[in-house]
Amino acid sequence: SQFILAQLLPLCAMYWLHKSAVESPSNRYFLIACGFGVASVGTMANGILALPLMAFCAFLMRQRLARVGLLAALSVATLFLYFHSYEAVHQYGSLWQALEHYPSRFVQYVLLYLGSPFHYLSGGGEPGKLIAQVAGLVLVGGSAWFAIKALRKPREMTLQLAMLFFILYVGGTAFGTAGGRLILGANQALSSRYTTPALMAWSALFVLYSPSILAAIRARSTKSLLLFAVLGLQMVNLQRQALRPQDDELFERKIAALALELHINDRTQIRRIYRFVEPIMPVAEKASAQNVSVFGMYPFRDAREQLGTSVQQPNLPACKGYLETVELIDGDTHFVRVSGWIFDSIGRPYPQVVRFINSQSQEVGYALIGKPRPDIANSIDKKALQSGYRGYLWSDQMGATLKLQAEGQAGPSCQMQASVPVALFPRTATRPSVDSVSLPRTNITFQSMVGI
């Protein structure tokens, strides 16, 4: 969401700066532009570019010197406040080193960044990278050509100047990102989150050329119509992916959040939401302690504090289910990763959590329900499609018989017993039948994560 805000606020600032130049005799529109410019600094690092660019843009628009001076003063003040006690992130590179030692790769990174939407539209791969770089050149060249026209009549083309300076803002964002992230390789510019500023820059360029495009369409230019038809088909084909369910990926991210809430160093899982595990662990611990962000929501809230506490066990109907796998966690010997499926055919709404309870009525493990299990849905009940669960159990409970209690926000709904196998180096066990449910016999592997 911050990638949208970091471009939207500067775009609003540029737009209101244009309005202040042509539509208002008062300073109201100008002050609105200043407000958006200052707010841009609070979005992401690239937000500090907004006010300096606004000052230069106002100068080219021939606005009063008092306005230009105020924007310049705000630029200096916000830059000072932003960099006061600033500490650089050491794992990233330096802008000057990147320009000095890798100039060609730096240019390639910027072009890939600006043309990244066309990488995805063209299907990706090496051809997609080439198309992205060509598209980046088109964006730069098309903007430069229009800038020459606008600078000849700056008072009459304030909207065009505002759009050009917004494109320059995105270009500065690409420039700064290349300085810090080139160390990760030029292909890092194709990260999907970077397509947000790139798409907004292309949209601004489209606004600039829209009169010419509309004129070509009115003239029924075959080439123009064919180009838009091809782009439209590519967008429709790519957009179809948004209709595909993302339940598996969402579930994996929830388990990663659960690992962070429980302070479990499950690197394999946590990397699904954040690449660098070591820096995110202390940040997540603070957020968890304060119950902020996702850690303040059910089913994550206070999950760690509940481990070891006594759990009330009311009389509940029996669940259908099975504890399928127990895996050692590379990096954390206090917990093991457990997974299986559990289904309550009577209860509604569908349970979201499995609590593992020992013979002393203590909670010794916690898992989330929601993993898609089409095999269970086909074998037992179509309503059991998201009956899969995964979570964490204290490692000293291996070999014990535990009670699994399924619950939702309204409370417990059903329960079952399960024997926890001991997770050694690759060992297999035959899956037994569950209650009166007939399932195909399957070999289950209890795998160690050591060495992965």
N, C-alpha and C positions, 0 to 999 in steps of 0.2 A: 504493500500500500504506500510506503514512503517513496517508491519510484514514481508513482503517479503524482503525489503531492509535490515532489521536488521539481517536477516539470510544470505542473498546473499553476502553481503560485507565480513563478516567473512569467508564464504566459499571460496570466491575468495582469501582472504588473506592466508588461509591455503594452497590452491592449488599453489599459486605462491611461497610460502615458500618451498613447496616440489620441485618445478621447480628449485629454487635457489640452492637446495642441490645436484641436480643430472645433470642438463642440461646446466648450464651456468658457465663458469669460471669467469665471471665478476660479478659485484654487481647489474646489471640492474634488474634481476628478484627479488632479495632481496629487492631493493628499491620499486619496484611495490607492493610487499607484505606489506612493511611498510606503503605505501600509503593507501592500503585497510584497514589495521589495524587501522590507525588514523581516516579514514573516518567512520569506524564502530562506533566510539564513538559518532558521530553526528546523529546516527539513533534513537535508543531507549536506555533505561538504561542498558539493557543487553549487549550493544555494548562495554561497558568498560571491559568486560571479554576477548575480542579478543586479545589484545596485551599481557597481562600476559600469556594467554594460548600459544600464538605464541612463547614467550620467552622460556617457558618450552619445547615446541615441538622442537624448534631449538636446545636446549641443548640435547634432546634425539636423535635427528638426527645427533649429533656430528658435528654441524656446528661450525665455528670459534668463539672463545670467544668474539671477537669484535662484531660480529653480535648478539650474545646472550646479550651482554652488552648494545648494542644500543636498542634492543627490551625491555630490562628491564628498561632502562632510559625513553623510550617513555611511558612505562606502568606507571611509577611513575609520570611523568609529566602530562599525560592525566587524571589520577586519581585525582591528586591535582586540576587541572583546573576544572574537572567535579564537585567535591565536594566543591569547594571554594564557600562560601555563599549559600550552598545547604540548602533548606528547605524541610523537610519531609512532605509528604501528610498525614494529621492527621487522615483522615477517614479510612486509611488502617492500617493493623497490623504490628507487628515487627517480624523480622526473628527470633531473639533470644527468644522472648516470645512464638512464635509458636513452636519452637523446644523444649523449656522447658516444656510447659504446654500441648501440643497436639502432641507428637511425632508420634503416630500411625496414626492420621489423616493427619499429614504432609507427611508421607510416602505414604499414600493413594492418596493424592493430586498429588504428583509427578508422581506416577504410572499412574493415570488417565490422567494426562497431556501428558505423553509420549505415552500412548496407545490410545489417544482420536480418531484417525482415525478409529480404529476398533470398537469403540462404535457406530459410524455412519454406518459403513459397516454392522454391525450385527443387525441394526434396532433399537438401543437405548434401553431405559428401564433399569430395574435392571439387566437382563442378559447381556445387552450391557456394563454396568459398570464393571461387573465381567470380561468380555472378555477384556475390555480396561486395567484393572489392570494386567491381565495375560500377555497381549501384552507388557505392560510396563516392566514387569519382563524379558520377552524374549529379548527386546531391550537392557536392562542393561546386562543381562547374555551373550547374543551374542556378545556384544561389549567387555565385559571383557575377554571372552575366546579368541577373536581375538587379544586383546591387549597383552596378554601373548605371543602369537606367534610373534607379531610384535616387541616386546621389545627384543626378542632374536637376531634379525637381523635388528637393526634400520637403518643402512646405506643402506640396500637393500630394505627396505619396507617403504620408505619415503611417498609414496602416501597413503599407508594404515594408517600410523601414522597421516597424515593430515586429513584423513576422520574420524579417531577415535577422534582426538581433536575437530573436528567440532561437532561430536556427544556429546562430553563432553561439548562443548559450549551450545548446546541445553539443555543438562541436567542441566547445571548451570542456564540457563534461567528458567527452570521448578522449580529449587530449590529456586531461588530468588522470582519468582512469588508466590510460595507457602507461603513464608514468609509474603508477603504483602496482599495476597488475601484469605488466609485460613479463615480469619475472616468472609468471605462471604459464607463459606461452601465448603466442598470438591468438590461438584458437579460443582462449578464454574470453575474447571479445564477443564470441557467439553465444555467451550465456543468455538464456531466455529472458532474464530480467532486464538485460540491456536493450531488448527490443522495444521496451516502453518509451524511453526517450527518443530512440531512433524513429519509431512510428510517429511520434508527435512532431518531429522535425520534418518528416515526409508529408505529414498533414499540412504543416505550415507552408511547405513548398507548393503543395496542391492548391492552397488558398491563393498563393501568388499567381499561379498559372491558370487558375480557374476561368478567367475571362477568355483566354486563348483557347482553352479546352472546350468551353461552351460554344465558341465561334466555330471550331472545327466540327463539333457534333452537329450544329445547325447546318453547316455546309455539307453534312453527310459524308465527311471524309472517311473513305473505306479503311485507310490505315489506322486512323484514330479509333474507329469503332472496333476494329479487329484487336487492337492493343488492349482496350478496355474489356473486351470479351475474354481474352486470354487471362488477364489479371483476375477478372471476376471468377472464372472457372477455377483458377488456382486457389483463390481465397475460399471459395465454397468447399472445395475438396479438403483443404487444410482445416477449415472450421468444423467439419464433420467430426473431427476428433473430440471436440468439446461435448459431443453427445454420448461418448463412450463413458461408462461408469468408472470412477476412480476409487472405488471402495478399497481395493487392495492397497494402493499407495497411501490413502488416508489412514487406514488401519496401521500400516507400518510406522507412520509418523506419530500416531497416538502412542504406540509402544515405545518409541524413542522418547517422547515426553514423559511417559511413565518411568522409564529408566532414570531420567534426570530428576524427577520428583522423588524417587527412592534412593537417589545418590548412588546409583549402580554404574560402574564404569564399563558399560556394554558398548564398546567402540563400534562394533559392527552395526548395531541398531542406531546409535546416536548419529552416525555419519549420514543417515538418511535425511536428517534435517539440518545438520551443520557439519561442515567438512572438518573443522579443527576441534577435536574433542577436549583437549586440555584447557583452552581458554573458556569454553562454554560451561564447563562444570561449576566453577565458582560463581559465575553469573547466575546460573540456574539455581544454585543453592540459596543465594540471596533472594531471588524471586519466589522460590518455594517457601522460604521462611516468612516472607511478607504476604504470601497468598495473592500475588499479583499475576496478571496475564492468565495463561491457561491454568497455572497452578492454583488459582483461586476458584476454579470451576469443578463441578462434578464431572467425571469420577476421579480427578487428580488431587483435589484439595485434601490436604492432611493425610494422604495415603501412607507416607512414611511413619507418621506419628501413630497410626493405627496398628502397625506391626507390633506384635508382642502384647497387645491389649486383649482383655477378655471380650468374647463375642457372645451375645445372646443367641440361643439356638431354639427358636420356636418350632413347634411341630409343623413340618412343611411337606408337601407332596414330593415324590421322588422325581429327580431329573433323569433324562436320558443323556448319556454322554460317555466320554472316555478320555483319560489322560494318556496322550499318545507319545510325547517326547519329553525327555529331560536332557538338557545340554549344559555342559560346563561353559563358563564365561571366561574368555581370555582377558585377564586384567582384574578380575574380581572373584575371590574365592569364597566370599560370604554368601553368595547367591548362585542359584542355577536358573536357567531359563526353561520354562515349562510351556507346553502347548497341548491343545486337544480340542474337543468340541463338547458343548453342553446345550441341551434343548429343553425348554419348558413348554410343552404342547398346550398347557391350560392357561398359564399366566399371561397377562397383558397389563402394561406394555412389556415389550421384550426385555429381558435382563441385560444389563450392561457390564456387570462386574462379577468375577468369581473370587470369593474369599476362601483361602485354604486354612482350615481350623484343625488343630491337633487334639489329642485326647484330653488335654487340660483346658479345652475351650479357648485357647489362645490363637489369635490370627498369626499365621507364620508365612503367608504368601498372598499375593494379590495379582489378579490378571484381568485383562479387559476382553470383553466379548464383542464380536463384530466382524471377524475375518470371514470373507465369503467362502463357503464350503458347498459348492455345487454337488459334490459326491454325496454328502449327507442329505441334501435336499432331494436328490434323486432316489436315495435308498430309504429314507425315513419319512420325510414330510417336506413339501415344498416351502413351508413356512420356516424351515430350519436353514435357509440359505446363508444367513450370517451368524451361524451358531459357533463358528470357530473362535477359540480364545488363545491368548498368549500372555504371559506375564512372568513373574519372578517369585521364587520360593527360597527360603533359607536353606543353604546347602546341607545343614545338619539334619534336615528332615528326609533326606534320601533313605529309602528303605522303610519308612513309616507308612502307616495307613491313616489317611487324613479324610476329613469331611470337606466336600466342596459345596459351598453355599452360593447360589446364584441370586443376584439382586439387581434391582433398578433403583431409581431415585425414590420410589414409593416404599421401598423396603424389600426384604428377602422374598423370593418366590418359590424356590425349590432347592433340594439338596441331594447329594449322592456321596458315596464313599469311593475312594480310589487308593490303590497301593502305589507308592512312589518308587520306581525302580532306581537303582544306583547307577549314575552316569559314569561309566568307565570309558576307556578307550574302546573304539568301535565294538559295540555289542548289539546283538539283535534279539528281538523277542517276538513271539507270535501274538497277534492281536486276538483276544477272546471275543466272544459274542457279548452284546450289551443287552441286559434284561431280556426282553422277548423280541428284540430287534434282530432281524436277519441281515447281516452284512457280509460282504466278501471277506475272506481271510486275507490279511495283509501283513507283511513283515514290517516291523517298526525298528528304526535304527536310533539308538541313543548315541549321539555323536559328541565328541569333544571339540571345542572351538580352539584348543591350544594349537598354535602353529599356523592359524589362518591369518 
